[in-house]
Amino acid sequence: MKKISVAVVLAVLCAGAAAQTYPVKPVRVISEYNAGAGGDVFFRPLATGLAALTEQQWIVDNRPGAGGLLAVDAVTRSAPDGYTLLLASQNVPVTRRYLSKAKAVDPNVDLTPIAALWRTTLAIVSHPVFPPKSLREMIAYAKAHPGEVAYSTSGVGTQAHFAGANFASLAGIALQHVPYNNNRQITDTMAGDVPVAIIIVSSAAPYLRAGRLRALAVAGYKRLEIMPEVPTVSEVLPKFEPPPTWTALFAPPGLPKNILARLNAAVAKTVAAPELRAQATADGFELIGNTPEEFSAQLKRDIDVAGRLFKAAKIEPVD
């Protein structure tokens, strides 16, 4: 029988003790979002709930830039001890592999998936005087005016761009894509400069309620509680696939399983809070809080979906 050294035994015991007592100091969350952006604002109450459950402060470190790559790079180089985490959308883990010729980040290898926190829903909205009052009418109008109908998004290769290109392809219509890289997308749609916009519901909701925009459809898996009268795109075009639109929590690769389990349990309990769920519904968000295994499988599916949408959109890599 082989002898086990005292050093090995102590290392195992210390590792176990560290996992059992985790966390013993503040947790830093490196976020791809700008301070004050929608994702940042919505994460703050989650961070408060997670801090209460773990009895440690959760500090948000906003590092926007390069489409989320700056935040991802910072986390992949961090120690896998549970004290540096990543708050990220689907941009780098899923979409970037199709927009860049650089080596793709594999979210199941280069990161440790903890849980998807929430899913956002895109809406197709129009200026109130735009003649079509429904998605079916918009398709008919675009066929009667080929190439004359424009829609805006927050940029080339975004989820909104994927949704618009997929919608146009399935509907057999020609639409002009107007990408924005600033915050004027909604303003210009309300001014009538671009008749249609594809944008997340939470950003459009105040203007929809005020009657300054009209909702034609939601590009999600189901109708939203806050506007149940608005159909999904797939109700009109059954083959339409909603693009992945979520925000999630990751850790560096190699995170110990017991710390992963602790973090995931804290996330699941936090997103189950009734008041948080009520706020999410009002803002057009869908809270998730799945297991690491479920999230890992979701990532694989989303990469496949994004690949199909990328091909349909005929987008060339930008770098």
N, C-alpha and C positions, 0 to 999 in steps of 0.2 A: 504494500500500500504506500502510495506516494505521500511524502510529508508536505504539508501546506505551510508556507512561511508565515511568520507573524505579520510581516509587512502586508502580505496579500489579505490576510484576515482583517487587519485594521482598515485597509482600503475599502473592502466590501462593507464593513460595519459603518464606516464614515459616510460612504455613498448612500447607504440605506437611511442613516440618520438624517442626512441632508434632505433627502426626498421626503421623509416623514414630517420634517419641520418646515418645509418650504411653504411660503416664502418667509425669510427672516429679515428682508430689507425691501425697499421700494422696487416695484416692477416698472421698467421703462418701456413704453410702447412707441416705436418709431413709425410714424404715420406718413403715408404718401400724400395726404391731403394738406392743403393750405389751412392755416388757422382761420376758423370762421366759415370754411366751406361746408357744404351740406353733410358730407361724410364725417367731417371733424365734429360738427355740432351734434350730430346724432350719436356719435360714440361717447361723448362726454358723460351722459347719464349712465351708460353702460360701465364706463370706467369707475364711476362712483359706486355702482352696485358691486363690481368686482373687488374694489378696495374694501368694502364692508365685509364681503364674504371671506376674503383672504387676510383681513386685518393688516394690510399693508397699503401704502399709497401707490396708486398707479399714475405715473407721470407720462403725459403725452408729449412726444418730441416730434414736432412737425418738420418733415424734410421733403417737401414737394420738389419736383423737377425730373426731367427726362422721362416723363410718362410713368413715374413711379419707380423707376430703376434705381434712383439714388437711395431711397428707403430700403429697397430689397437688397442692394449691395451691402449696405451697412449692417443689415441683420445676418446675412449669410456669412459675414466675417466675424460675427460675435460668438462668444462662448455659449454652448448649448446648456445653460444652467437655469433657464427659466426667468432670468432677470432682464433679458432684452427680447422683446417680441416685435412683430410686424403687423401693422394694420394696413391692409392693401385691398384694392379692388382686383378685378379680373385682368387688368391691363397687362402687367408683366407676367403673371403665372400662366395666362391663357393666350391673350391676344398678340403680345409682342412677337411671339415666335413666327407669326405670319406677316408682321410689318417690318421686320428687320432681318438682315442677312447674318447678323451676329449670332453667336451661339445662344440658343434658347435656354431660359431658366426652366428646369423641370421642377414643378412645385412639390412633387412627391419624392424627389431626390435631393435637390439643392435647398429645400426647406422642410420643415416639419408642419404639416397641416394640423391645426388645432380644432377649428370649427368655422363654418360659414356663419356670420353673425346675422346678416339680413340681405334680402334681395330687393332691388329697386325695380320699378316698372317704367318703361318708356311709353310715352303717349304721342300719338299723331294729332297735332292741334293745328287750327287754321285761324286766320283773321275772320272775324264775324261776318264780313261782307263777301268773303270768298263764296262763289255760287254753290258749290257742293255742300250739303249739310250732313252727309254721311260718307263712310268709306266707299260704299258701292257707287254713290253719286260721283265721288272723286275719281274713281276708276273710269267711269263713263265719260266724265269731263276731260280727263287726260287723253283718252282715246280720240275724243273729238278735237282736241287741241294738242297734237303730238309735239313734245319738246317744249311746250310753253309753260308748263307747271313746274315751279321750283320748290324745293324743300331745303330747309337749313338744318345743320347739325353742329355739334361742338367741335368738329374736325374730321379730317380724312382718317379712316381706319378706326373710328370710334364705334361703339356698339350701336349708336343711332344711325351711323352710316351703313353698318351691316344690315340693320333693320330696314332702312329705306331701300337699299339696293335689292335685298331679298324680296321685299314687297313689290317693287316695280317689276322685277323679273317674273314673279309668279302671276302678277296681274296682266303682264304683257303690255306695259305702258312705258313710255320714255319720260323720265323726270330729270330736271336739272338739279344737281347737288350743289348746294352753297355751303361750304364749310366755314366755320368761324373759329377763331383762336382767341376770342375775347368774350366779354359778357353781354354783347349786343344782340345775341340771337333772339331772345324773347322780345326785346325792345323793337327790333326791326320787323318782327312778325306782327306785333301789335300795331306798328305804323303802316303795315301793308306793303313794306318793301319786298318781303318774301312771304308769299301767301300761306305756306305750310311750314311747320317746324316739327322735328322729332326730338323730344326732350323728356327728361325724367319727370314723373308726375309731381313730385314734391316741389319742383321749381315752377311748374305751370299752374299748380292748384290755386294759388291766390287770384290769378288772372282769369282762370276758368270760372271761379265763384263770382268774380266781379263782372263777368260777361265780356271781358276784353279779348278773350280767346274762346274758340269752340273746340271741344274734344270730338274727334272723328273716330278714334279707336285707341285701344291700349295694346301695346306689343308685348303682352305677358301671357302667362299660361291660363289665366282666368280673369274674370271681371273683378274690379275692385269694389270693396264695400263703400268707399266714399263716392263712387259714381257708378252704381250698378246698371244704369241705363246705357252706358257706353260699352259697345261690344269689343271683343278681342279681334285682332287682325285675322286670327285663324278661324273665326266664325265665318268670315267672308272668303278667306283663302286657306282651306284646311291644311295645305302642305307648309304653311308658314311656320318657321321655327324661331321663337324668341331668342335673341342673343343673350349670352350670359351677362348678367348685370348684378353683381353682388359685392359685398365687402366682407372680409374674413380676417381671422387672426392666425398668424403663423409664428413659428419659432425657428431658430437656426437648425440645421441638420444635426441629428444625433441627440436630440432631447431625450433624457431618460423617460421610460414609459410611465413610471409612477408620477413624475412631475406633469407629463402630458395628461394623464388621467385627472390629476388635481385641477389643472387649468380647464380642461374640457367640462368637468363637473361644475366648476364655478360659472362658466359661460352659460351652460344649460339652465342653471338655476336663475341666473341674472335675466336672461331673455324670456323666462317664463313669468316674470313679474307682471301682474295684470295692468298696472298703470303704464308700464313701458309698452306693452302690447297695444294698449288703447292709443297711445301717442303714435306708435308706428302705423297703425291702421289709418289714423287721421292724416298722416303725412304721406300715405301711399307706399309705405314700406311693408315688407313681409319678414318678420323675424324668423330665424332658422334654428341655430344652435344644435346642429347635428353632431354625430360622433366623429372622431378622427377617421374611422374606417369609411363611414358614409361620405364624409367630405372628400377623402382621397378618391373614392369612386366617382363622385360628382366632378372632380377636376378632370379626370380622364374623359368623361362624357362631354364636358364643356369644351375641351380641346378639340374633340372630334366635330362638335357642332360649329365651333368657330372656324374650323378648317373648311367646312362646307359653305358657310356664309362668306368667308373670305374669297373663295373661288367664285361664288355667285356675284360678288361685288366687283370682281376683276380689278382688285387693288394691287398695285405693285409695291414691293418693299420700299420704305422711304429712306433707309440707310443701310 
